[in-house]
Amino acid sequence: MKKIITLLLTIILLTACSETTKYDYKFSGESEHWEAEFSYKGTEKWIKKDGINTYSNEDNYELVLKYKGSLEELSSLQNLEYSYNTNSSGGGETKNFTEPPSTVIFSSSGASKSGAKVSEDEIIKVNVKWDDFNESFELHNKSK
């Protein structure tokens, strides 16, 4: 019985000294020619050890960009550049084609430890340039 009480007190103490939050957001939006989804997952931890509070977080993302027209419409595509910007970070890709693309879907992904966190209510700005065309649009969180 004494071991059970000790175990319960230890669990309560550990729970009181640490807090873990997980998040999983999906932002989406579209323009006339493009649609995109930005998936963002992560974990943040607050731990109190020896009277000192520490914070850490890990996250990963994937941006999936899809051309709304047919693959044939992209057959003469030579350059594709797309980027995204959050309140705290951004990224993008540039692709040069010597042959027609084999898909209408393009993606990029990444991860970080102790980096800036994307918040649930952010509006992510996306810009797409393909050859002589350019479109910008916003992604909004559909997970709320």
Secondary structure per residue as TSV (DSSP state, phi and psi in degrees):
chain	resnum	aa	ss	phi	psi
A	1	M	-	360.0	-39.2
A	2	K	H	-63.4	-37.3
A	3	K	H	-66.7	-37.3
A	4	I	H	-65.9	-43.9
A	5	I	H	-63.6	-42.5
A	6	T	H	-61.7	-42.2
A	7	L	H	-63.7	-44.8
A	8	L	H	-62.1	-43.2
A	9	L	H	-64.1	-38.8
A	10	T	H	-63.6	-44.2
A	11	I	H	-62.5	-44.0
A	12	I	H	-62.6	-43.0
A	13	L	H	-63.6	-45.3
A	14	L	H	-64.8	-39.6
A	15	T	H	-64.5	-39.5
A	16	A	H	-70.1	-23.9
A	17	C	H	-97.4	-5.6
A	18	S	E	-143.0	149.8
A	19	E	E	-139.5	127.4
A	20	T	E	-118.7	131.5
A	21	T	E	-122.0	129.6
A	22	K	E	-108.2	145.6
A	23	Y	E	-137.8	149.7
A	24	D	E	-149.6	100.2
A	25	Y	E	-114.4	146.7
A	26	K	E	-127.6	115.5
A	27	F	E	-103.0	138.5
A	28	S	E	-145.6	159.8
A	29	G	E	-178.1	176.0
A	30	E	E	-155.9	163.1
A	31	S	-	-124.2	-166.4
A	32	E	S	-62.5	-41.9
A	33	H	S	-109.6	-12.6
A	34	W	E	-133.1	151.9
A	35	E	E	-135.0	151.8
A	36	A	E	-144.5	153.3
A	37	E	E	-133.5	132.2
A	38	F	E	-114.9	110.4
A	39	S	E	-97.6	131.2
A	40	Y	E	-135.0	121.7
A	41	K	E	-130.1	146.1
A	42	G	E	-171.3	176.6
A	43	T	E	-139.5	135.6
A	44	E	E	-125.4	144.4
A	45	K	E	-131.2	133.8
A	46	W	E	-111.7	124.3
A	47	I	E	-129.0	133.3
A	48	K	E	-107.1	116.0
A	49	K	E	-133.4	127.5
A	50	D	T	53.8	37.4
A	51	G	T	78.5	4.4
A	52	I	E	-113.7	129.3
A	53	N	E	-86.3	131.2
A	54	T	E	-125.2	152.2
A	55	Y	E	-128.7	139.9
A	56	S	E	-147.2	154.1
A	57	N	E	-148.2	153.5
A	58	E	E	-134.7	142.1
A	59	D	E	-150.8	165.5
A	60	N	E	-147.3	154.9
A	61	Y	E	-140.7	161.8
A	62	E	E	-145.9	129.3
A	63	L	E	-105.8	122.3
A	64	V	E	-115.1	120.3
A	65	L	E	-112.3	130.7
A	66	K	E	-128.5	129.4
A	67	Y	E	-75.3	132.3
A	68	K	S	-81.7	-14.4
A	69	G	S	-89.9	-166.4
A	70	S	-	-86.0	161.4
A	71	L	G	-61.9	-34.6
A	72	E	G	-60.6	-33.2
A	73	E	G	-66.8	-22.7
A	74	L	G	-95.4	5.9
A	75	S	T	-61.6	-26.3
A	76	S	T	-99.2	7.6
A	77	L	-	-61.4	129.5
A	78	Q	-	-112.8	-35.2
A	79	N	E	-135.1	134.9
A	80	L	E	-133.1	127.6
A	81	E	E	-134.0	125.0
A	82	Y	E	-135.7	149.0
A	83	S	E	-145.7	160.3
A	84	Y	E	-136.4	153.5
A	85	N	E	-138.4	128.7
A	86	T	-	-103.7	-177.0
A	87	N	S	-65.9	-24.4
A	88	S	S	-120.5	-11.2
A	89	S	-	-158.2	-175.4
A	90	G	E	-170.4	175.7
A	91	G	E	-175.0	-177.2
A	92	G	E	170.2	-178.5
A	93	E	E	-144.1	153.3
A	94	T	E	-125.5	129.4
A	95	K	E	-125.6	133.5
A	96	N	E	-114.9	131.3
A	97	F	-	-111.8	126.4
A	98	T	S	-96.3	-18.1
A	99	E	S	-128.5	157.0
A	100	P	-	-56.9	144.1
A	101	P	-	-63.3	154.2
A	102	S	S	-100.8	3.2
A	103	T	-	-151.4	161.7
A	104	V	S	-103.6	4.7
A	105	I	E	-114.2	129.7
A	106	F	E	-128.9	143.3
A	107	S	E	-145.6	158.5
A	108	S	E	-145.1	152.8
A	109	S	E	-147.5	166.6
A	110	G	E	-170.9	178.8
A	111	A	E	-153.2	161.0
A	112	S	E	-151.8	160.2
A	113	K	E	-121.9	130.6
A	114	S	S	58.7	29.4
A	115	G	-	-92.8	-175.8
A	116	A	-	-70.9	142.1
A	117	K	-	-98.2	139.9
A	118	V	-	-83.3	127.2
A	119	S	-	-86.8	159.7
A	120	E	T	-60.8	-33.1
A	121	D	T	-102.5	15.2
A	122	E	-	-68.4	156.8
A	123	I	-	-112.6	119.8
A	124	I	E	-97.1	127.8
A	125	K	E	-95.4	131.1
A	126	V	E	-119.5	137.4
A	127	N	E	-127.1	132.6
A	128	V	E	-126.0	127.4
A	129	K	E	-120.0	125.9
A	130	W	E	-135.1	118.4
A	131	D	T	48.9	-118.0
A	132	D	T	-94.8	11.9
A	133	F	E	-109.8	156.5
A	134	N	E	-151.7	132.1
A	135	E	E	-139.7	144.7
A	136	S	E	-126.4	146.2
A	137	F	E	-157.8	172.5
A	138	E	E	-114.4	148.4
A	139	L	E	-110.8	134.2
A	140	H	E	-119.1	149.3
A	141	N	E	-70.4	121.3
A	142	K	-	-99.8	1.4
A	143	S	-	-86.2	-12.2
A	144	K	-	-70.1	360.0
